[in-house]
Amino acid sequence: MPKDEPKVAHASGHKSAEREPRLTKSGKLDTAYYEQELLKLQIELVKLQEWVRQEGLRVVVVFEGRDAAGKGGTIKRITQVLNPRVCRVAALPKPTEREASQWYFQRYIDELPAAGEIVIFDRSWYNRAGVERVMGFATQQQVEEFFRDCPEVERMLIRSGITLVKYWFSVSDEEEDKRFQDRIDNPLKRWKLSDMDIEGRDRWEEYSRAKDEMFRYTDTKESPWWVVDGDDKKRARLNTISHLLSLIPYEDVLPCARKLPPRKEPSTSYVRVPIDTQTFIPTRY
């Protein structure tokens, strides 16, 4: 079961779970415990969102890694409680003919946040060092140029005031196969499995070599890669969210709970239109 070696985070900030997690007989996180901890972290994410908005911060979070390693599930748990006007996901499709003729980073630059925004890249400019390289969509010269440019581009983003966080989701080949099979069996997930995923499955070692070289050039002091052990989805989600919260100092600026005032008495001059003049959806449930 080959797997990428995880980098251990030593960031300070958000307080992680203090008590021992409850486990199932198989060693996985207990579902009730997971949901309880996830809710705590999601409340903190809302606090972070309000701080980012109030202070005009600009945050970029890059999610990269193996197919079926858990990137999408983690992104979903982050964004499902946040305001889409503050936190949005950039998941760019294959470049158009025009975009392919531009400076490689150009279409990603267009997605960067304005003040008070968080942008999560579900795959990013690192496509060039990964899938494009392994699948032959990029030449060796283009890959080498990417390795020269990428650290400089990221330093420029950081100097401009952007907070840049990069996560690499690692998963064993055995666990990846289980998740691929689950996608085949589950109609709700079947859309997640592409021909590219199947082809990439046969190029595990090529992807590993590409990832190792990518890290050599782009795992920098200014912009390090943080590796997520993705074999246990629940642990990966909790650990990633907790770590992200620890990297961005924030304060609780949520408005205090307020008492809902009594509703004003309705105006006597308003007459509601007859219900049978409107078209309602069928009551099937």
N, C-alpha and C positions, 0 to 999 in steps of 0.2 A: 504494500500500500504506500507507494511513494507520495511524498507530500512536501510542500515548501516549509522550511523552518520558520516558525513565527518569531516576530520581533516583540520583545516585551516592552510594554509602555511603562514609563516612569513619570508620566505627567501628574501634576498635582491639580487640585481643583474640586470638581464634583465628587461628593462622598459616595463611594460604592456601597453595596449591600453589606450590612454589618454582621448579620447572622448567617449561619451555614445554610446553603441552599438545600431544599428538599429534593431528593432524587427518587427516580423509579427503580425497579429491580434491574433494569438494563443499564442503569447509570445515567439516564437522560434526566433533564430537569423536570420536576413535577409540574404539570400544566397549571394547577392553581397557583403555585408559587411563582411560576413564570409570568402569568397574567397580572398578579399582584405587583411584582417588581416592574413589569413593563409599564403599568399605569403610573407608578411613581416617577419613572424616567420620563414618560410622556408629559407629565405635569411640569417637570423641569424644562422640557423642550419648549413648552408654551412660554415659560418664563424667559428662556433664552430668546425666543422669537420677539417678545415684547421689548427686551433690552436691545436687540439688534435694530429694531424699528426706531426706538426712541433715540438711540445713539448714532443712527445713520451708519452702522457698520456694513461692510461688504464681506460676505463669507462664501467661499467656494469649497465644496466637498466632492472629491473625485472617488468614484467607486469603480474599481477594476478587479479582475481576477478570472478564475476558471469559470467555464459554463456550469450552471446549476450550483454554484458555490454559495448562493444565498444573498447576492447583492440586491436583487429586486425585492425580496421579502423584507430585508432590513430597511431599504428606502421606503417601502410602504408603511412600516411601523413608525418611521420618523414623520412622514408627510401627512398621515391620516388625521393627525390632530392639529395640524398647523394651517394657518391662513395661506391659501394658494397665491395671494397677492404679495406675501412676504417670502414664502419658501416655494420654489418651483423646481421641477425636474427637467433637465436638458438631456434628451435621449435622441441624438441626431441620427437620421437615416443615412443610407448610402449617399455620398456626395453627388450632386448633379454634375453634368458636363461642365457647366460654368464654374462651380465650386472646385472641381478637380483641377482647373487651370489657375486657381488663385494660390496665394501664399497658404501653405498647409494649415496654419493656425487660424486663418482669417475667420472661418465660419464658427469656430469655438469662441473667438474673441467677442463676436456679436452676442453671445449668450451670457457674458459676464454680468454680475449683479450691479445695479445702481445702489445708491445709499439706502440702507434699511432693508436689504434683500439678502436672501440665502439662495444659492443655486447649487443643486445637486446634479452632478454629471453621472448619469447611468451609462458608463463607458464614456471615453473622452478622447482627447488628442493622442492618448496612448494606444489607440487603434493601430497607429502606424508601426509601433514597435512590437505589436502582438499579432492580431489576426491578419493585418495587411502584409506583414513580413512573412509569416508562416504560410499563408495561402498564396503568396506570390503576387499580391496586388500592388506591392511597392518594390522598387528596385533597391539593390544594395546601396546605391548612391543616395537614394532618398532616405533610407534608414539611417545611414551615417550622418546625413545632414540633420535629421531629426535629433539624433543624440547630441550634436553640437548645439542646436538651437534651443532644445527643450529646457535645459537648466537655466539658460539666460532668460527665456520667456517667463519662466516661473519666478525668477528673481525680480524681474520687472513688475510682475503682478504683486508680489509681496511689498516691493518698494512703494508701489502706488497706494498701499494701505489695505489691500485685500488679504484676508485671512485664508490661507490655502491649506486644506487637509486632504491627504491622499490615503485611501485604504485599498489594500490588496486582499481579496478573499481567496483563501486557499482551501482546497478540498481534496480528499484522497480519491484515487481512481475508482476504488470500490464504492464509495459513497456517491460519487458522481453517477455511476452506472445505476444505482438504486433510484436516484432522482430522475434520471432519464426514463427509466422504466415506469416510474410513477406518472410522468408526463404522458407517456404513451397510453397508460391505462385510464387516466382521469380525463374525461372530455373537457373539464374546466381548465386543464393545464396543457392540453395538447398543442395549443398555439405557441407555447414556449419552446417547443423542440423544432429546430430547423435542420435543413440538410447540412448547413454549415456546422451545426453542433455535432452532427454525426461524423462528418469528415474530420472535424477537430479532435474527436475522440481517438481517432487512429494516429494522431500526431502529438500525443501527450509529451513525448520526449522533446520534440521540436519546440513546443510551447514552453517547456521547462527551460530549455537553453535560451530561448528568446527572453523569457522573464528574467533569468539570471543576468543576462547582458544589459537589459533595460535598467535593472536595479543598479548595476555598476555605474551607469552614467547619470541616473536621475534620483537615486536615493542620497540626497544631499543634506548637508547640515541645515540649510535654510528651508528645505522642503523634503522632509523624510517620508519614506513609505512606512505605513503602519500595517502590519500583517494580521489578518483576522483568521483564526482557526474556524473554518466553516463547517466542520463535520457534524456538529450539533447546532442546528439552526437557532434554537431558542437561546443557547448560550451566546452564540455569535451576535444575535440581535441585541441582547442586553449589554454585552461587553462593548460593542461598537458604540451604542448610544451613550453609555456611561463614559466611555473614553472621549467621545466628541464633546460632551458637556464639560469634561475636565480641561479641555484645551482652550476654551473661550471663556474668559472671566466675565461673569454677568451678575446682575443684581435682580432681585424680585421687584419688578415695577408693575405687577398686575394690579388693576384697580381693586379696591376693597369690595367685598360683597355688599350689595345695596338692597334696600327693601323696595319691593315693587309697589308703587303707589296705587291707590284705588283708581279704577277706570272711570273716566268722566261719563256723566250721564249722556246717553245718546240724544241727538237732536230730534225733536218732534217733527221737523220739516222733511226729514229723509224717509222715503218709502222704498223699501227693497223691491227690486224687480222680481216678478214671479219666477220661482225656481224652474218651472216647466218651459221657460223661454231660453234656458241655457242647456248646453250639451255636456253631460257628465260622462266620464268614462264608465264602462260596464263594471258592475259590482260582482266580480268573480270570486272574491275571497271574503 
